Amino acid sequence: MRIDPKSEIAGVPAIKLRDYLRDVQAHRFGVNNIAVGLKISSRKARVVLNKLLERNYIEKAERFKFDKSDVYTCTQNGAQFAAAMATKPVSRATAERCVAELMERIRSVNSNPEYLVWVSRLIVFGSYLSGNETLNDVDVAIALTRKHQDGAKHVDAVLRRAHQAEAAGRTFGNYSQMLSWDETEVMLFLRKRSRVLQFSRPEVVERLGCPTRIFEFERNDI
């Protein structure tokens, strides 16, 4: 799927909304989450939510006891929209070069003892698996595995790493961002601001049920 970079949905730039759905597509969220994530008013967030429902990008999820209001999850259409690109098509040669470079970055992560997670699996799917010579993008998903199996030790290590990043100039908006720095740090390195590689979560790819090509990796920094 491709989107017009100048288009809007419910008055919100389509690219901004796409990026938000990328972040939440594996989670449950409500209208307040949309307001905070998009930095819009609650009233505007309700309009956006209704438009997403209208387009079948999201659907109502089961409410749990601790949910104070309705919650939603992404549909397959929503996952496809979240994976949409707004850049120009690329040649297969460029796509293959980007995949090869990603493989090298994965090997670099897995051989670096400073990272707290390692890449155990790369899933490639979408148009890259076709025989087309021109592609919109390269759809991939990364599975990360913790090095520390002890939960408390892992959290302590993540916070130490986050404080180091903070001392080097990194800004964290909240405590949750610090707790997720183990994966965020690695994903930032793997993405390398690529306009060709389109990253999704493994669980989202599983929900799509599409053909895949899977590469397994071993941790080699021991």
C-alpha positions as CSV (number, residue, x, y, z in Angstrom):
1,M,0.0,0.0,0.0
2,R,1.2,3.5,-0.8
3,I,-0.1,6.8,0.6
4,D,0.0,10.3,-0.6
5,P,2.5,12.2,1.6
6,K,0.3,15.3,1.4
7,S,-3.0,13.6,2.2
8,E,-4.9,13.8,5.5
9,I,-7.3,11.6,7.5
10,A,-9.8,13.4,9.7
11,G,-7.6,16.5,9.5
12,V,-4.4,14.7,10.6
13,P,-1.5,14.1,8.1
14,A,-1.8,10.5,6.8
15,I,1.9,9.9,7.5
16,K,1.6,11.0,11.1
17,L,-1.4,8.7,11.6
18,R,0.4,5.9,9.8
19,D,3.4,6.3,12.2
20,Y,1.1,6.2,15.2
21,L,-0.6,3.0,14.1
22,R,2.9,1.5,13.6
23,D,3.6,2.1,17.3
24,V,0.3,0.7,18.6
25,Q,-0.6,-2.0,16.2
26,A,0.4,-4.8,18.6
27,H,-1.3,-3.1,21.6
28,R,-4.7,-2.1,22.9
29,F,-5.5,1.6,22.9
30,G,-8.3,4.1,23.5
31,V,-9.2,7.6,22.6
32,N,-7.0,9.1,25.3
33,N,-4.0,7.2,23.9
34,I,-4.7,8.6,20.4
35,A,-5.0,12.1,21.9
36,V,-1.6,11.8,23.6
37,G,0.1,9.9,20.8
38,L,-1.0,12.4,18.1
39,K,-0.8,15.5,20.4
40,I,-4.4,16.5,19.7
41,S,-7.4,17.2,21.8
42,S,-9.7,14.5,23.1
43,R,-12.5,15.8,20.9
44,K,-10.2,15.6,17.8
45,A,-9.0,12.2,18.9
46,R,-12.7,11.0,18.9
47,V,-13.1,12.2,15.3
48,V,-9.9,10.4,14.3
49,L,-11.0,7.2,16.0
50,N,-14.4,7.2,14.2
51,K,-12.6,7.7,10.9
52,L,-10.3,4.7,11.6
53,L,-13.3,2.6,12.5
54,E,-15.1,3.7,9.3
55,R,-12.1,2.7,7.2
56,N,-11.8,-0.7,9.1
57,Y,-8.3,0.2,10.3
58,I,-9.2,-0.6,13.9
59,E,-11.9,-2.6,15.7
60,K,-13.3,-2.6,19.2
61,A,-11.5,-5.0,21.6
62,E,-12.7,-6.8,24.7
63,R,-12.7,-4.6,27.7
64,F,-10.9,-5.8,30.8
65,K,-11.8,-4.9,34.4
66,F,-9.2,-2.2,34.6
67,D,-10.2,-0.5,31.3
68,K,-12.1,2.7,32.1
69,S,-13.4,3.2,28.6
70,D,-13.6,1.3,25.2
71,V,-10.3,0.0,23.8
72,Y,-9.4,-0.9,20.2
73,T,-6.9,-2.9,18.2
74,C,-5.6,-2.7,14.7
75,T,-7.2,-4.8,12.0
76,Q,-5.4,-6.4,9.1
77,N,-6.3,-3.3,7.0
78,G,-4.9,-1.2,9.8
79,A,-1.6,-3.2,9.8
80,Q,-1.4,-2.7,6.0
81,F,-2.0,1.0,6.4
82,A,0.7,1.1,9.1
83,A,3.1,-0.5,6.7
84,A,2.3,1.9,3.8
85,M,5.0,3.9,2.2
86,A,5.0,7.4,0.9
87,T,8.4,7.3,-0.9
88,K,9.1,6.6,-4.5
89,P,9.4,2.9,-5.7
90,V,12.9,1.4,-5.8
91,S,14.6,-1.1,-8.0
92,R,15.1,-4.7,-7.0
93,A,18.8,-4.1,-7.0
94,T,18.4,-1.4,-4.4
95,A,16.1,-3.5,-2.3
96,E,18.6,-6.4,-2.3
97,R,21.4,-4.1,-1.3
98,C,19.3,-2.8,1.6
99,V,18.5,-6.3,2.8
100,A,22.2,-7.3,2.6
101,E,23.2,-4.2,4.6
102,L,20.5,-5.0,7.2
103,M,22.0,-8.5,7.5
104,E,25.3,-7.0,8.3
105,R,23.8,-4.7,10.9
106,I,22.1,-7.7,12.5
107,R,25.4,-9.5,12.7
108,S,27.0,-6.4,14.2
109,V,24.3,-6.3,16.9
110,N,24.6,-10.0,17.7
111,S,28.4,-9.7,18.1
112,N,28.2,-6.5,20.3
113,P,28.3,-7.4,24.1
114,E,27.0,-3.9,25.0
115,Y,23.5,-4.5,23.6
116,L,21.0,-6.0,26.0
117,V,19.0,-7.8,23.3
118,W,20.1,-9.7,20.2
119,V,18.3,-10.5,16.9
120,S,17.1,-14.0,16.8
121,R,15.0,-13.8,13.6
122,L,14.5,-11.7,10.5
123,I,11.2,-12.1,8.6
124,V,11.0,-10.8,5.1
125,F,7.5,-10.6,3.5
126,G,5.5,-8.5,1.0
127,S,6.5,-7.5,-2.5
128,Y,10.1,-8.4,-2.0
129,L,9.2,-12.0,-2.3
130,S,7.6,-11.4,-5.7
131,G,9.5,-11.4,-9.0
132,N,8.9,-7.7,-9.6
133,E,11.8,-5.6,-10.6
134,T,10.3,-2.5,-9.1
135,L,9.2,-2.5,-5.5
136,N,7.4,-0.1,-3.2
137,D,9.5,-1.1,-0.2
138,V,11.0,-4.1,1.6
139,D,8.8,-5.4,4.4
140,V,10.7,-6.9,7.3
141,A,10.1,-7.9,10.9
142,I,12.7,-8.4,13.6
143,A,12.5,-10.7,16.6
144,L,14.6,-9.6,19.6
145,T,15.6,-11.8,22.5
146,R,16.9,-10.6,25.9
147,K,20.3,-11.6,27.0
148,H,19.4,-11.6,30.7
149,Q,16.7,-14.1,31.5
150,D,16.4,-12.8,35.1
151,G,13.7,-10.0,34.9
152,A,15.1,-7.9,37.7
153,K,18.7,-8.0,36.4
154,H,17.5,-7.1,32.9
155,V,15.5,-4.1,34.1
156,D,18.5,-2.9,36.1
157,A,20.8,-3.3,33.1
158,V,18.3,-1.4,30.8
159,L,18.0,1.5,33.2
160,R,21.8,1.7,33.5
161,R,22.1,1.7,29.7
162,A,19.3,4.4,29.5
163,H,21.1,6.6,32.0
164,Q,24.3,6.3,29.9
165,A,22.3,7.3,26.8
166,E,20.8,10.2,28.7
167,A,24.2,11.4,29.8
168,A,25.3,11.3,26.1
169,G,22.4,13.6,25.2
170,R,19.5,11.2,24.7
171,T,16.1,12.5,25.9
172,F,13.4,10.2,27.3
173,G,9.8,11.5,27.5
174,N,8.8,9.1,30.3
175,Y,9.9,6.2,32.4
176,S,8.4,3.7,30.0
177,Q,10.7,4.9,27.2
178,M,13.6,4.3,29.5
179,L,12.4,0.8,30.2
180,S,12.1,0.0,26.5
181,W,15.6,1.4,25.6
182,D,17.0,-2.0,25.3
183,E,14.9,-2.7,22.2
184,T,14.7,0.9,21.0
185,E,18.4,1.3,20.9
186,V,18.9,-1.8,18.7
187,M,16.0,-1.0,16.4
188,L,17.3,2.5,15.8
189,F,20.6,1.0,14.7
190,L,18.9,-1.6,12.5
191,R,16.6,0.9,10.8
192,K,19.4,3.4,10.1
193,R,16.7,5.8,8.8
194,S,16.2,3.6,5.7
195,R,13.5,4.8,3.4
196,V,13.4,1.3,1.7
197,L,13.1,-1.0,4.7
198,Q,9.6,-1.1,6.3
199,F,9.7,-2.6,9.8
200,S,6.7,-4.4,11.4
201,R,6.3,-6.5,14.5
202,P,6.6,-10.3,14.1
203,E,3.1,-10.8,15.7
204,V,1.6,-8.4,13.1
205,V,3.1,-10.5,10.3
206,E,1.6,-13.6,11.9
207,R,-1.8,-12.0,11.9
208,L,-1.5,-11.1,8.3
209,G,-0.9,-14.7,7.4
210,C,1.1,-13.8,4.3
211,P,4.1,-15.7,2.7
212,T,7.4,-15.1,4.4
213,R,11.1,-15.8,4.2
214,I,12.7,-16.4,7.6
215,F,16.3,-16.1,8.6
216,E,17.5,-17.4,11.9
217,F,20.5,-16.0,13.8
218,E,22.6,-17.0,16.7
219,R,23.9,-14.8,19.5
220,N,27.7,-14.7,19.1
221,D,29.0,-12.3,21.7
222,I,29.4,-14.9,24.4
